């Protein structure tokens, strides 16, 4: 057996791998679905997503294999990440001097065929591989190689999405910590300018990078995946086993869910950057505009949307329509099976001084907007959780979603210097109360 050589930039590669905070994490469906599809396309019993540190190769997803890691010295993938080939292949490891006496060849899982594509980030450093394995000799077709390459790009994009999500969360925690530190000096002008500068720098650096990844680096490969799935479905669906067809359908659903997640993240990141001046207008006009956009959904679910009382609001129309859109679609989604959804909207102008517990500006007037529905509701103890990004009260099997919709609502209210509360109980719908400053 011939051991793989160490990568020329090994220390840099290991530091990059650690920056993803991915090693020894729990299994995730999005990764598992990719290995299932890779195995189905290449017609192999085993498919892995491997990540290699200095002592082992660890499997983020291991389809058809019962272990979660193997020693680095036995790893075929260690050869794959140090080579120059876009896809590292051995058709019969028993006749390959590098592997013929490898413990993974002469023992379980009795590897004969191996093909792995290095998972490289934008800098070209490999983190591991997406590989397929068989216990008999075989060759991949050009179509299978191309498919495996597309799937490997999607693995990288899942890793990048995870990394940027963690960086965004760390930036928000840092900003929150710094804000608390400056609360005692809130009346000092220099400190006010300092926190605004830090907030702006964090927002520009984090959101610009995050939105670029979402809008291009993630969406473009995702479009390729969905196009490939569509083509594969049209041309090869009849050749798949029943289990294979089911797996392909699950992959398609996962890709659609990821597209929705990316689009919601883009909206979330754009809520503080949209250049859209404040305008005083009728609440009813905004509601009717959103009702027109949702006409098909409202009709499909036989939803009743009632505007019980109108008032003026001072808002950024594009953002506030997004707020109403998210509240209405939530009401439609979380409806009781036996009842038609009913959404009620009403507004009135109030004085901030009348609501001392909400800490509104006592000298200002506010548009008090109430949006309520007759849906499934939730336990009031989860009130603080519903507005947090990526927080969900239901599984995908119960109600599909990304966990970002109400975070966007909260963010839009915040950018309007407003306040939002929610009240609910199980089986009794939800009531959102929104207070937005009204221009004089």
N, C-alpha and C positions, 0 to 999 in steps of 0.2 A: 504493500500500500504506500502511495506517495502522498504526503501531507501537502495541503495547499500552502502557497507562500502568503506571507503577511502583506496586506495592502500597503502601497507606497505611502499613503497618507492615513495610516491606521489611527493615530491619536486624534486627528481631526475628524475622522469618520466616527469614532466612538463618542466624541463630544457631541457631534451632530445627532447621533442616535439617542443619547441621553436627553437632548433638548426636547424630544417629542413626549417624554414621560409615558411611554407606551408599554415598556417591558413589564411582564407579570400582571397586566390588567386582565379584567374578566372578558370572556368571549362576547362578541358583538355581532348582531345579525348581518349588518351591512358587509362585514368582512367574510362571515361564513357563507353568505349567498354568493360571493365572488368565487370562493374555492369550489363550491358546489357546481357553479356554472362552468368553471375551468375543467373540472373532472368530466362533466357531461359532454362538453365540446370535444375534448381530447380523448374521450372514451377510456379513461384511466381510473383505477379504483382509489387512488390517493391524490389529493391536491393540498398544497400547503402555502401559507403566507409565513415566511421565516424572517426573523430579525436576528442578526449575529453580533454578540458582544465579544469580549476577549476570551471567554471560556466556554461558550455554548451557542447553539442556535436554538432560539426560542420561537414557538409557533403561535402567532396571533390567531391563526385559524388552522385547524388540522382536520380536513375532511378525509375520512377513511383510515385514520391513524389514531391509536388510543393514547399516545404519549404527547406531552406538551413541550419537550425539549430533548436534545441529544448533545453529546460533547462536540466541541468545535473541531477536534481533530478527526472526527468521523464524518464531518458534514460535506456532502456534495456541494452544498450552497457556498461553502468557503472557496471552492474552486471557481464557482460561477461569478462571485463578486470581484475576484482578482483577475479574471480574464478580460479579453477585449471583445469577445463575441457578443452580439446583441442577445443571443439566446444560447446558453450553454447546454449541450446535449451529449449524452452517451447512450447509444442504442442498445448495448449489451455490456453491462458493467462487469460481467464475469470474464470477459475477454479484454478488459481494459486494465493495463498494468497499474493505473492509479487507484483502482477500486476492487480488483478481483478478490483480494483477501480482506476487504473492509468488513467490520462486524455487521454493518447494516446490509451487506450483500450476502454474506455466508450465514447470517442469522436474521431474525425478525427485524424489519418487514420484508427481507429478501428482495432488495432492490435489484432490478435488472435494467429497466429503462428509466432515464431521468432527463427532464428538460426544465431548465429554470431561467427566468428573465430577471436580471438584477433590478432592484427597486432603487432608482436613483432620483435624488432631489434636483432642484434647479442648478446646484453647483456641480453636479455630476458625481457626487459621492454616493456609493451604494450602502443602503441600510440592511438589505437582505434580498430575498427573492420571492417571486410568485412561481411555484414549480408544480409539475405533475409527475407522478411516479407510477410505474407498473412493474409487476413481477414476471413479465415476459418481454422479449425484444419487440420494438415497434419503431416506426418513423412517423413524425408529424407531417401533415400536409401543409402547404403554404397557407391555406385558409385557417387551419388550426393555429399556426404560428402567429398569424396576424391577429386572430382573436385573442390569443394569450397576451400579446403585446398590449392590446387595447385594455384588457382587464388589469394588467399591471399598472397602466397609467391611472386607472381608477383607484387602485390601492394607494398610490402616492397621493392622490387628491384627497382621499379619506384621511390620510395621515396629516396632510397640510391643514385640512379643515379643523382637525382636532387641535393641532398646535396653535393655530390662530385663535381658536376659541379660548384656550387656556391663557394665551397672552392678553386677550381682551379682558378676561375676568381678572387677571392680575393687575392690569392697568386700572380697572374700575375700583378694585380694592385699595390700590395705592392712592387713587384720587379721593376716595371716601376717608381714608386714614388722614390724609393731609388736610381735608376739609374740617375734620373734627379738631385737629391741632390748631387751626386758625379761627375757630369759633370764638375763642376768648379775646381775639384781637380784631373782631369783625368791624369795629369802628375806626380802625387805622387804615387810612387810604392805601398805604404802601402794600399792606398785606392783602387787601382786596384785589389790587392789580396783580399781585404775585399768584394768587390762586386762579385768577382768570387766565393768566399766561400758561400756567401748568395744565389747566383743563384744556386749553386750546391746543397745546402741543401734543397732549395725549390723544385728543380727538383726531387731530390731523394725521399723526403718525400711525395710530392704530387703525382708524377707520379707512384711511386711504389705502393702506396695505390690505386690510381685510376685504374692502369692497373690490379691489382689483382682483384678488384671488377668487371672490365669489362671482364677479361679473365675467371673468375671462378664463382664468386657470382652472376653475371648477366646472363652469357651465359648458365650455367647449368639449372637453373629454366626455362629459355626461351626455351631450348631444350625440357624440359618436357611439357611446354605449347603447343609447336608446335606438339609434338608427340601426346598429348591428343586431340588437335584439329583434327589431321589427323584421329585418331581412332574414335573420336566422329562423324566425317564426314562420315567415312566408315560405321559405325554401326547404327547411329541414324539420319542421314541427312534426310532420307525419312519421319521421324516422325515429323520433324519441320514444323512450319508454313512458309509461304513465307517470312514473316518479319524475322522470326528466322533464316532462311537460309541466308538471306541478312546480318544479324548481324554477323553470324558465319564467313562469307566471309570477312567482314570488320575487325573482330578480327584477322583473319589469315593474312590479309594485314598489320595490325598494328604490329603484331609479327615479320613479315619479315622486316618491316621498322626499328624496334628496333634492330634486329640483324645487319642490315647494319650500323646503328648508332654506335653500340658497336664496330664493326670491324673498322670503320673509326676512332673512338676515340683511339683504340689501335695503329693504324698506326700513328696518330697525336702524341701520347705520346712517341712513339718509335723513332721519327726522330732525337732526340738528343742523344739517347743512343745506337744506332746500332754501333757495333764495325766493321767498314768497312773502310779500308784505302783508301786514294785518289789514283786514277789511271788515267793516261792520255791515252785516247783512241778516236776512231772515233765516232763522233755524229751519223753518219749513222748506225753504228753497234748497238748503243743503240736503235735507232728508229726502226730498223728491228726486234730487240728482242721483243720490246713492240708490234709491228705490229703482230708478230707471236702469242703472248698471246691473242691479241684482234681479231684474224682472224675471229672467228664466228660472233662477233658483227659487224665488218667491212663489212662482207659479208651480214649479215641480213639487215643492213641499206644501203647497196650499197654505202659504203663510199669510197671515193678516197683519199689516203694518198700519198702525193708527197714529196720527199726529193729533194729540188731544188738545194741546195748547201751544201757540207760537210765541216767540220773543226774538229780539235782536241779539246777535252774538258778534263779538269782535274776534276774528280768527284768521288764520292762514287757510284759505279754502281747501287747497289740495291736501294739507295735513288733516284738517278736521273731517273731510270726507273719508279719508283713510280710517280715522278713528271710528266714525259711524259704520263704515263698511265692516270693520273687524267686530264691532259689537253685534251687528245684525247677523253676520255669518256665524258667529258663536251661538246666537240664539237659535238659528236654524239647525245647526249641527247638534246641539245638546237638547233636543226636544224629546218629549215623552212619546213613546211609540203609539199610544192610543189617542193622542190629542194633536190637533192642528196647532202649529206654532203661532203665537200671538205676540207681537212686539208693540209696545206702547212708548211714544216719545212725547214729552211735554217740557215746556220751558217757561221761566218767569224771571224777571229782574229783581234782585234782592240786594240788600246792603251787607257788606262784609262784617259790620259790627254786630249783625244779628246772629252770627255763628262764631262765638268766641272760642269754642273748642277746636275749630278747624284752623285757627291762627291766620285768618284772612286779613287783608288790609282793611282796617275799620273805616277808612276814609273813601274806599272805592265801592262802586257798584259792580255786581257780578251777574252774569247769566247763569242761572241755576237750571241745569238740564238733567232730566231724569229719563233713563232708558231702562225699561223693564221687560221681562218675558215670562212665559209660563212653562219654562223648561224643567229639566231634572234637578237644577240647583246643585248646591254643595254645602258641606258642613262649614259653618261660619268660622271654625277654628283654622281653616285654611285661607282665611282672608288675605294674610300677608304674602302667601305663596303664589297666588294667582297672577300677580303682576310681575313676577320675576322671570327673567329670560331663561328659556329651556326648562321651566318648571311646568309639569302637567299633573292633573289629578286623575287621569284615566289612561289606560294603555291604548296602543295603536289598534289592538283587536276590538276594543270597545268603540272608540271614537278616534279617527285619524286626525293628526295635527302635528305641529312643530313645536309648540310651547313658546311661541314668540308673539302671537297675536295680541294678547292683553299687555305684554311688555311694551309693544308699540303704542298701544292706547295710553299707557301710563307715561311713556316718554313724550308723546305729543302734548298731553295735558301739562307736563312739566315745562316744556318749551313755551307754553302759553302763560307761564307763571300761575297756573291754576291748581286745582285740588280735585282728587277723585276718591270716592269711597264706594264700597260694594257691600251689599247685604244679601244674605241668602240662607236657605235651609234646604235640606234634602227633600226633593219632590215639590218644592214651592217656588221654583223659578229664581231669577236673579234681578236685583235692582241696583243699577249704577247711578250714582249722583255725581255730577260734574259741575264745578264752579270755575268759570272763565271770566277774567276781568273784562268789563265792558268799557269801551272808550267813551270819554265825555263828549 
